Amino acid sequence: MHFIQTIVLSLATAVGTTTAIDIYLKSAGNCGSGNTIVCRGINPNACCGTFDQRFTTIGFYGIPTNWAISCHGYMNGPCTGLKEIQHARNKNFICLQDGPFMSGFYKFLPGKRGAAVDAVSALSAQCGPGDSDGQGCIKSVKPDLLELEDGAKYDIAALEGEKLNKIYNLAAAGANSTEVDAVISHLKI
């Protein structure tokens, strides 16, 4: 039995680390151009969001096409005030457009996904309390990347507090790299 648990845990770890999804909060409609804050490599049931600034759309990128997931967008944070849900089957991208959105997450839909994916989902469900709408366990994750419409990118993983909130506000308002550089030029990638 221990051997089987070890195999399932190893498979779950491999699947969870190599097939996580990126969640993009975007300042423009249709998940198109515009400024974007990104949570990279998000596992199921992790809530990505700003928790104080709303964005027009939220996109879920890099979905393995053999996954069946439910993508959720929320008008508040962390993942409260459900605005929109779309399911992804045989798709590598979902765009939620019924914003504004402050946060979002995804979870696996019931069905045949294989033991490894089921194990990842089961492990994710151990993150503790925090679910406000009965969708399963949710933990909060803050964005770690800012991409501006003019092409500039910033690593914002280490930002906290007022400075981080200022960056969220600038991004949502459509600021360009000149305006953002005045605050965090040292974080430009």
Accessible surface in RSA format (square Angstrom, percent):
REM  Atomic radii and reference values for relative SASA: ProtOr
REM  Chains: A
REM  Algorithm: Lee & Richards
REM  Probe-radius: 1.40
REM  Slices: 20
REM RES _ NUM      All-atoms   Total-Side   Main-Chain    Non-polar    All polar
REM                ABS   REL    ABS   REL    ABS   REL    ABS   REL    ABS   REL
RES MET A   1   165.67  85.8 124.56  82.4  41.11  97.9 107.13  91.1  58.54  77.6
RES HIS A   2   143.05  78.2 137.48  95.6   5.57  14.3 100.79 103.9  42.27  49.2
RES PHE A   3   144.15  72.1 139.31  86.3   4.84  12.6 141.99  86.1   2.16   6.2
RES ILE A   4   104.07  59.2 104.07  77.5   0.00   0.0 104.07  74.9   0.00   0.0
RES GLN A   5   100.03  55.9  93.79  68.5   6.24  14.9  34.17  72.7  65.87  50.0
RES THR A   6    64.50  45.9  60.74  61.6   3.76   9.0  58.42  78.5   6.08   9.2
RES ILE A   7    71.83  40.9  69.64  51.9   2.19   5.3  71.73  51.7   0.10   0.3
RES VAL A   8    50.35  33.1  50.35  45.6   0.00   0.0  50.35  43.7   0.00   0.0
RES LEU A   9    95.63  53.3  93.64  67.0   1.99   5.0  95.42  67.0   0.21   0.6
RES SER A  10    65.11  55.0  53.99  72.1  11.11  25.6  36.65  78.0  28.46  39.9
RES LEU A  11    82.62  46.0  82.09  58.7   0.52   1.3  82.62  58.0   0.00   0.0
RES ALA A  12     1.84   1.7   0.00   0.0   1.84   4.2   0.00   0.0   1.84   4.9
RES THR A  13    75.07  53.4  68.32  69.3   6.74  16.1  60.96  81.9  14.11  21.3
RES ALA A  14    51.03  46.9  45.07  69.6   5.96  13.6  50.73  71.4   0.30   0.8
RES VAL A  15    28.26  18.6  27.07  24.5   1.19   2.9  28.26  24.6   0.00   0.0
RES GLY A  16     9.01  11.1   0.00   N/A   9.01  11.1   8.40  23.0   0.61   1.4
RES THR A  17   101.21  72.0  69.02  70.0  32.18  76.7  64.28  86.3  36.93  55.8
RES THR A  18   106.94  76.1  73.07  74.1  33.87  80.7  69.80  93.8  37.14  56.1
RES THR A  19    40.87  29.1  35.49  36.0   5.38  12.8  40.87  54.9   0.00   0.0
RES ALA A  20    25.33  23.3   5.96   9.2  19.36  44.0   6.54   9.2  18.79  49.8
RES ILE A  21     0.07   0.0   0.00   0.0   0.07   0.2   0.07   0.1   0.00   0.0
RES ASP A  22    43.26  30.3  42.71  42.5   0.56   1.3   1.39   3.3  41.88  41.8
RES ILE A  23     0.00   0.0   0.00   0.0   0.00   0.0   0.00   0.0   0.00   0.0
RES TYR A  24    39.11  18.3  39.11  22.3   0.00   0.0  10.06   7.6  29.06  35.8
RES LEU A  25     0.00   0.0   0.00   0.0   0.00   0.0   0.00   0.0   0.00   0.0
RES LYS A  26    18.19   8.9  18.19  11.2   0.00   0.0   0.56   0.5  17.63  18.8
RES SER A  27    26.76  22.6   7.05   9.4  19.71  45.4   4.07   8.7  22.70  31.8
RES ALA A  28    27.70  25.5  21.83  33.7   5.87  13.3  27.70  39.0   0.00   0.0
RES GLY A  29    39.62  48.9   0.00   N/A  39.62  48.9  21.77  59.8  17.84  40.0
RES ASN A  30   111.61  77.0  95.47  92.3  16.14  38.9  23.47  56.5  88.14  85.2
RES CYS A  31    11.27   8.5   0.00   0.0  11.27  26.5   0.00   0.0  11.27  12.2
RES GLY A  32    33.96  41.9   0.00   N/A  33.96  41.9  31.77  87.2   2.20   4.9
RES SER A  33    76.63  64.8  55.98  74.7  20.65  47.6  41.82  89.1  34.80  48.8
RES GLY A  34    11.22  13.8   0.00   N/A  11.22  13.8   4.99  13.7   6.23  13.9
RES ASN A  35     3.01   2.1   2.31   2.2   0.70   1.7   0.38   0.9   2.63   2.5
RES THR A  36     1.54   1.1   1.54   1.6   0.00   0.0   0.00   0.0   1.54   2.3
RES ILE A  37     0.00   0.0   0.00   0.0   0.00   0.0   0.00   0.0   0.00   0.0
RES VAL A  38     0.59   0.4   0.59   0.5   0.00   0.0   0.59   0.5   0.00   0.0
RES CYS A  39     0.69   0.5   0.00   0.0   0.69   1.6   0.69   1.7   0.00   0.0
RES ARG A  40   103.52  43.5  89.10  45.4  14.42  34.3  36.50  49.9  67.02  40.6
RES GLY A  41    43.43  53.6   0.00   N/A  43.43  53.6  23.78  65.3  19.65  44.0
RES ILE A  42     8.62   4.9   7.41   5.5   1.21   2.9   8.62   6.2   0.00   0.0
RES ASN A  43    56.92  39.3  54.52  52.7   2.40   5.8   8.84  21.3  48.08  46.5
RES PRO A  44     4.75   3.5   1.36   1.2   3.39  12.3   1.36   1.1   3.39  21.1
RES ASN A  45    11.70   8.1  11.10  10.7   0.60   1.4   0.78   1.9  10.92  10.6
RES ALA A  46     2.13   2.0   2.06   3.2   0.07   0.2   2.07   2.9   0.06   0.2
RES CYS A  47     0.00   0.0   0.00   0.0   0.00   0.0   0.00   0.0   0.00   0.0
RES CYS A  48     0.00   0.0   0.00   0.0   0.00   0.0   0.00   0.0   0.00   0.0
RES GLY A  49     0.21   0.3   0.00   N/A   0.21   0.3   0.00   0.0   0.21   0.5
RES THR A  50     7.78   5.5   0.00   0.0   7.78  18.5   0.13   0.2   7.64  11.6
RES PHE A  51    66.74  33.4  45.02  27.9  21.72  56.5  45.02  27.3  21.72  62.2
RES ASP A  52    68.36  47.9  41.27  41.1  27.08  64.0  35.49  83.5  32.87  32.8
RES GLN A  53    41.49  23.2  40.24  29.4   1.25   3.0   1.25   2.7  40.24  30.5
RES ARG A  54    95.22  40.0  85.62  43.6   9.60  22.9  22.52  30.8  72.71  44.1
RES PHE A  55     3.18   1.6   0.00   0.0   3.18   8.3   3.18   1.9   0.00   0.0
RES THR A  56    60.31  42.9  55.43  56.2   4.88  11.6  37.88  50.9  22.43  33.9
RES THR A  57     0.94   0.7   0.94   0.9   0.00   0.0   0.94   1.3   0.00   0.0
RES ILE A  58     0.00   0.0   0.00   0.0   0.00   0.0   0.00   0.0   0.00   0.0
RES GLY A  59     0.00   0.0   0.00   N/A   0.00   0.0   0.00   0.0   0.00   0.0
RES PHE A  60     0.00   0.0   0.00   0.0   0.00   0.0   0.00   0.0   0.00   0.0
RES TYR A  61    59.51  27.8  58.92  33.5   0.58   1.5  53.24  40.0   6.27   7.7
RES GLY A  62    51.47  63.5   0.00   N/A  51.47  63.5  36.91 101.3  14.56  32.6
RES ILE A  63     2.70   1.5   0.03   0.0   2.67   6.4   0.04   0.0   2.66   7.2
RES PRO A  64    26.84  19.6  15.29  13.9  11.55  42.0  26.84  22.2   0.00   0.0
RES THR A  65    77.56  55.2  71.84  72.8   5.72  13.6  39.34  52.8  38.22  57.8
RES ASN A  66   120.27  82.9  91.71  88.6  28.56  68.8  44.33 106.7  75.94  73.4
RES TRP A  67    10.19   4.1   7.74   3.7   2.44   5.7   4.32   2.3   5.87   9.5
RES ALA A  68    17.84  16.4  17.58  27.1   0.26   0.6  17.58  24.8   0.26   0.7
RES ILE A  69     0.00   0.0   0.00   0.0   0.00   0.0   0.00   0.0   0.00   0.0
RES SER A  70     2.66   2.2   2.66   3.5   0.00   0.0   0.38   0.8   2.28   3.2
RES CYS A  71     0.00   0.0   0.00   0.0   0.00   0.0   0.00   0.0   0.00   0.0
RES HIS A  72     1.22   0.7   1.22   0.8   0.00   0.0   1.22   1.3   0.00   0.0
RES GLY A  73     0.00   0.0   0.00   N/A   0.00   0.0   0.00   0.0   0.00   0.0
RES TYR A  74     0.48   0.2   0.48   0.3   0.00   0.0   0.48   0.4   0.00   0.0
RES MET A  75    72.45  37.5  72.45  47.9   0.00   0.0  46.70  39.7  25.75  34.1
RES ASN A  76    51.72  35.7  51.72  50.0   0.00   0.0  11.73  28.2  39.99  38.6
RES GLY A  77    21.05  26.0   0.00   N/A  21.05  26.0   0.00   0.0  21.05  47.1
RES PRO A  78    65.28  47.6  61.65  56.2   3.63  13.2  61.65  50.9   3.63  22.6
RES CYS A  79     0.59   0.4   0.00   0.0   0.59   1.4   0.00   0.0   0.59   0.6
RES THR A  80    44.19  31.4  43.54  44.1   0.65   1.5  37.35  50.2   6.84  10.3
RES GLY A  81    30.97  38.2   0.00   N/A  30.97  38.2  20.07  55.1  10.90  24.4
RES LEU A  82    74.35  41.4  46.16  33.0  28.20  70.9  46.16  32.4  28.20  75.9
RES LYS A  83    64.52  31.5  43.08  26.4  21.44  51.1   9.88   8.9  54.64  58.2
RES GLU A  84    32.42  18.6  26.05  19.7   6.36  15.1  17.99  34.8  14.42  11.8
RES ILE A  85    69.31  39.4  44.13  32.9  25.18  60.7  44.13  31.8  25.18  68.3
RES GLN A  86    60.44  33.8  55.45  40.5   4.99  11.9  25.24  53.7  35.21  26.7
RES HIS A  87    93.31  51.0  77.36  53.8  15.94  40.8  51.94  53.5  41.37  48.1
RES ALA A  88     0.14   0.1   0.03   0.0   0.11   0.3   0.14   0.2   0.00   0.0
RES ARG A  89   129.80  54.5 118.69  60.5  11.10  26.4  50.97  69.7  78.83  47.8
RES ASN A  90   124.73  86.0 102.49  99.0  22.24  53.5  26.67  64.2  98.06  94.8
RES LYS A  91   102.05  49.8  96.28  59.1   5.77  13.7  61.79  55.6  40.27  42.9
RES ASN A  92    91.10  62.8  87.69  84.7   3.41   8.2  10.25  24.7  80.86  78.2
RES PHE A  93    72.52  36.3  64.73  40.1   7.79  20.3  64.73  39.2   7.79  22.3
RES ILE A  94     4.97   2.8   3.09   2.3   1.88   4.5   4.97   3.6   0.00   0.0
RES CYS A  95    16.11  12.2   8.73   9.7   7.38  17.3   8.73  22.1   7.38   8.0
RES LEU A  96     0.00   0.0   0.00   0.0   0.00   0.0   0.00   0.0   0.00   0.0
RES GLN A  97    95.14  53.2  74.75  54.6  20.39  48.5  21.48  45.7  73.65  55.9
RES ASP A  98    82.31  57.7  75.41  75.1   6.90  16.3  21.81  51.3  60.50  60.3
RES GLY A  99    21.54  26.6   0.00   N/A  21.54  26.6   3.26   9.0  18.27  40.9
RES PRO A 100    63.56  46.3  62.26  56.8   1.30   4.7  62.89  51.9   0.66   4.1
RES PHE A 101     0.00   0.0   0.00   0.0   0.00   0.0   0.00   0.0   0.00   0.0
RES MET A 102    19.10   9.9  19.10  12.6   0.00   0.0  16.85  14.3   2.25   3.0
RES SER A 103     0.00   0.0   0.00   0.0   0.00   0.0   0.00   0.0   0.00   0.0
RES GLY A 104     0.00   0.0   0.00   N/A   0.00   0.0   0.00   0.0   0.00   0.0
RES PHE A 105     0.00   0.0   0.00   0.0   0.00   0.0   0.00   0.0   0.00   0.0
RES TYR A 106     0.08   0.0   0.04   0.0   0.04   0.1   0.00   0.0   0.08   0.1
RES LYS A 107    53.06  25.9  52.99  32.5   0.07   0.2  20.64  18.6  32.42  34.5
RES PHE A 108    14.71   7.4   0.71   0.4  14.00  36.4   0.71   0.4  14.00  40.1
RES LEU A 109    13.30   7.4  13.30   9.5   0.00   0.0  13.30   9.3   0.00   0.0
RES PRO A 110   117.19  85.4  98.51  89.8  18.68  67.9 106.69  88.1  10.51  65.3
RES GLY A 111    53.10  65.5   0.00   N/A  53.10  65.5  35.74  98.1  17.36  38.9
RES LYS A 112   210.91 102.9 174.00 106.8  36.91  87.9 122.84 110.6  88.07  93.8
RES ARG A 113    47.12  19.8  25.40  12.9  21.72  51.7  11.18  15.3  35.94  21.8
RES GLY A 114    45.00  55.5   0.00   N/A  45.00  55.5  37.93 104.1   7.08  15.8
RES ALA A 115    68.37  62.9  50.25  77.6  18.11  41.2  55.99  78.8  12.38  32.8
RES ALA A 116    17.96  16.5  15.62  24.1   2.34   5.3  15.76  22.2   2.19   5.8
RES VAL A 117    10.75   7.1  10.65   9.6   0.10   0.2  10.65   9.3   0.10   0.3
RES ASP A 118    59.53  41.7  55.55  55.3   3.98   9.4  25.02  58.9  34.51  34.4
RES ALA A 119    11.07  10.2   3.24   5.0   7.83  17.8  10.61  14.9   0.46   1.2
RES VAL A 120     7.76   5.1   7.23   6.5   0.53   1.3   7.57   6.6   0.19   0.5
RES SER A 121    24.50  20.7  23.29  31.1   1.21   2.8   3.20   6.8  21.30  29.8
RES ALA A 122    59.18  54.4  47.34  73.0  11.85  26.9  55.72  78.5   3.46   9.2
RES LEU A 123    71.77  40.0  61.27  43.8  10.50  26.4  61.52  43.2  10.25  27.6
RES SER A 124    20.55  17.4   8.63  11.5  11.91  27.4  13.15  28.0   7.39  10.4
RES ALA A 125    57.86  53.2  40.28  62.2  17.58  40.0  40.28  56.7  17.58  46.6
RES GLN A 126   136.20  76.2 102.93  75.2  33.27  79.2  44.76  95.3  91.44  69.4
RES CYS A 127    49.38  37.3  11.54  12.9  37.84  88.9  22.34  56.6  27.04  29.2
RES GLY A 128    31.88  39.3   0.00   N/A  31.88  39.3  27.29  74.9   4.60  10.3
RES PRO A 129   139.00 101.3 109.41  99.7  29.60 107.6 122.00 100.7  17.00 105.7
RES GLY A 130    54.32  67.0   0.00   N/A  54.32  67.0  32.81  90.0  21.51  48.2
RES ASP A 131    44.93  31.5  15.59  15.5  29.33  69.4  13.07  30.8  31.86  31.8
RES SER A 132    68.26  57.7  27.53  36.7  40.73  93.8  35.84  76.3  32.41  45.4
RES ASP A 133    49.16  34.4  23.55  23.4  25.61  60.6  34.20  80.5  14.96  14.9
RES GLY A 134    74.19  91.5   0.00   N/A  74.19  91.5  38.71 106.2  35.48  79.5
RES GLN A 135    41.26  23.1  35.05  25.6   6.21  14.8   1.84   3.9  39.42  29.9
RES GLY A 136    35.18  43.4   0.00   N/A  35.18  43.4  33.23  91.2   1.95   4.4
RES CYS A 137    17.14  13.0   7.68   8.6   9.46  22.2  11.79  29.9   5.34   5.8
RES ILE A 138    11.65   6.6   4.54   3.4   7.11  17.1   4.54   3.3   7.11  19.3
RES LYS A 139   110.45  53.9 105.18  64.5   5.26  12.5  53.11  47.8  57.34  61.1
RES SER A 140    64.05  54.1  35.33  47.2  28.72  66.2  25.68  54.7  38.38  53.8
RES VAL A 141    43.30  28.5  38.11  34.5   5.19  12.5  43.30  37.6   0.00   0.0
RES LYS A 142    59.70  29.1  49.96  30.7   9.74  23.2  49.80  44.8   9.90  10.5
RES PRO A 143     0.08   0.1   0.00   0.0   0.08   0.3   0.00   0.0   0.08   0.5
RES ASP A 144    33.08  23.2  33.08  32.9   0.00   0.0  11.82  27.8  21.26  21.2
RES LEU A 145    10.34   5.8  10.34   7.4   0.00   0.0  10.34   7.3   0.00   0.0
RES LEU A 146     0.02   0.0   0.02   0.0   0.00   0.0   0.02   0.0   0.00   0.0
RES GLU A 147    36.92  21.2  36.41  27.5   0.51   1.2   7.57  14.6  29.35  24.0
RES LEU A 148     7.89   4.4   0.13   0.1   7.76  19.5   0.34   0.2   7.55  20.3
RES GLU A 149   115.38  66.2  87.19  66.0  28.19  67.1  33.38  64.6  82.00  66.9
RES ASP A 150    82.86  58.0  39.24  39.1  43.62 103.1  46.82 110.2  36.04  35.9
RES GLY A 151    54.52  67.2   0.00   N/A  54.52  67.2  36.59 100.4  17.93  40.2
RES ALA A 152    12.76  11.7   3.30   5.1   9.46  21.5  11.37  16.0   1.38   3.7
RES LYS A 153    93.54  45.6  91.95  56.4   1.59   3.8  40.72  36.7  52.81  56.3
RES TYR A 154     0.00   0.0   0.00   0.0   0.00   0.0   0.00   0.0   0.00   0.0
RES ASP A 155    59.07  41.4  57.76  57.5   1.30   3.1  12.40  29.2  46.67  46.5
RES ILE A 156     0.00   0.0   0.00   0.0   0.00   0.0   0.00   0.0   0.00   0.0
RES ALA A 157    50.05  46.0  37.63  58.1  12.42  28.3  38.97  54.9  11.09  29.4
RES ALA A 158    88.67  81.5  59.62  92.0  29.05  66.1  69.93  98.5  18.74  49.7
RES LEU A 159    15.74   8.8  14.27  10.2   1.47   3.7  15.74  11.1   0.00   0.0
RES GLU A 160   116.93  67.1 105.15  79.6  11.78  28.0  50.92  98.5  66.00  53.9
RES GLY A 161    47.09  58.1   0.00   N/A  47.09  58.1  39.24 107.7   7.85  17.6
RES GLU A 162   158.79  91.2 146.52 110.9  12.27  29.2  57.41 111.0 101.38  82.8
RES LYS A 163    91.50  44.6  84.06  51.6   7.44  17.7  50.49  45.4  41.01  43.7
RES LEU A 164    12.58   7.0  12.58   9.0   0.00   0.0  12.58   8.8   0.00   0.0
RES ASN A 165    56.17  38.7  55.95  54.1   0.22   0.5  11.77  28.3  44.40  42.9
RES LYS A 166   106.98  52.2 103.63  63.6   3.35   8.0  54.45  49.0  52.53  56.0
RES ILE A 167     0.00   0.0   0.00   0.0   0.00   0.0   0.00   0.0   0.00   0.0
RES TYR A 168     3.11   1.5   3.11   1.8   0.00   0.0   2.14   1.6   0.97   1.2
RES ASN A 169    73.02  50.4  68.98  66.7   4.04   9.7  24.84  59.8  48.18  46.6
RES LEU A 170    35.85  20.0  35.09  25.1   0.76   1.9  35.78  25.1   0.07   0.2
RES ALA A 171     0.03   0.0   0.00   0.0   0.03   0.1   0.00   0.0   0.03   0.1
RES ALA A 172    25.78  23.7   5.05   7.8  20.73  47.2   5.45   7.7  20.34  53.9
RES ALA A 173    90.59  83.3  46.67  72.0  43.93  99.9  59.58  83.9  31.02  82.2
RES GLY A 174    48.72  60.1   0.00   N/A  48.72  60.1  21.06  57.8  27.66  61.9
RES ALA A 175     7.65   7.0   1.45   2.2   6.20  14.1   5.61   7.9   2.04   5.4
RES ASN A 176    70.60  48.7  67.69  65.4   2.90   7.0  22.96  55.3  47.64  46.0
RES SER A 177    21.59  18.2  21.59  28.8   0.00   0.0   0.26   0.6  21.33  29.9
RES THR A 178   105.07  74.7  97.30  98.6   7.77  18.5  68.52  92.0  36.55  55.3
RES GLU A 179    85.18  48.9  76.57  57.9   8.60  20.5  35.25  68.2  49.93  40.8
RES VAL A 180     0.01   0.0   0.01   0.0   0.00   0.0   0.01   0.0   0.00   0.0
RES ASP A 181    41.10  28.8  34.84  34.7   6.27  14.8  14.19  33.4  26.91  26.8
RES ALA A 182    91.65  84.3  46.42  71.6  45.23 102.9  59.63  84.0  32.02  84.8
RES VAL A 183    29.57  19.5  14.55  13.2  15.02  36.2  19.54  17.0  10.02  27.2
RES ILE A 184     0.03   0.0   0.00   0.0   0.03   0.1   0.03   0.0   0.00   0.0
RES SER A 185    64.76  54.7  53.29  71.1  11.46  26.4  21.83  46.5  42.92  60.1
RES HIS A 186   131.59  71.9  93.77  65.2  37.82  96.7  78.33  80.7  53.26  62.0
RES LEU A 187    34.36  19.1  29.18  20.9   5.18  13.0  32.92  23.1   1.44   3.9
RES LYS A 188    95.26  46.5  69.63  42.7  25.63  61.0  42.88  38.6  52.39  55.8
RES ILE A 189   124.01  70.6  69.88  52.1  54.14 130.5  97.70  70.4  26.31  71.4
END  Absolute sums over single chains surface
CHAIN  1 A     8845.8       6623.5       2222.3       5067.1       3778.7
END  Absolute sums over all chains
TOTAL          8845.8       6623.5       2222.3       5067.1       3778.7
